């Protein structure tokens, strides 16, 4: 990781702190004060932020770019847990519990991070207890999402991909004159397959079945939701 000048994140209206939900309860002036405690770093695509079992003593905020968090299964295959995007944080669990990191964090693209040392973050929480409450809420939301995925993990790949597609934000001007809504896949099919706990081959076959039923159409990384109600029925019928 390459350290950047502090001014890189404090002299812009769009500094990394203003993007983060856990700091959203602070005033603009307080957010700018928090930004002075962050250490900006530039990470190259493919660079490892941390591995499992490490005690980093830090919380990481994604300013730009994306970080892939994954775990290695006993088989040696990596299972993608989530992708942290601008405004997302990682390392809160280790900070709050004092435990080592549970997953591997790797940059998917060139990424700018704002890094908070443990002692600085502890001081911030002493000053602004609301930050800790929001951290717990963030972890709670993440846990609920994980539980939802675990519930679906025993279901068919068709159902899992249908649920995933319905959760994706629509692309701008996605509502076309013919009424079809479109979503853009945010990552490669290989990574989506890993996230959904399946293989790229099974994912491709599931998409082919949904296409054959007339529920979706796929054009590169854009998926047209031809019958969103039918996709929802597929999920609730299981």
Secondary structure, 3 states (H helix, E strand, C coil): CEECCCHHHHCCCCCHHHHCHHHCCCCHHHHHHHHCCCEEEEECCCCEEECCCCCCCEEEEEEECCEEEEEECCCCCEEEEEEECCCCEECHHHHHHCCCCCCEEEECCCEEEEEEEHHHHHHHHHHCCHHHHHHHHHHHHHHHHHHHHHHHCCCCHHHHHHHHHHHCCECCCCCCCCCCEEEECCCCHHHHHHHCCCCHHHHHHHHHHHHHCCCEEEECCEEEECCHHHHHHHHHHC
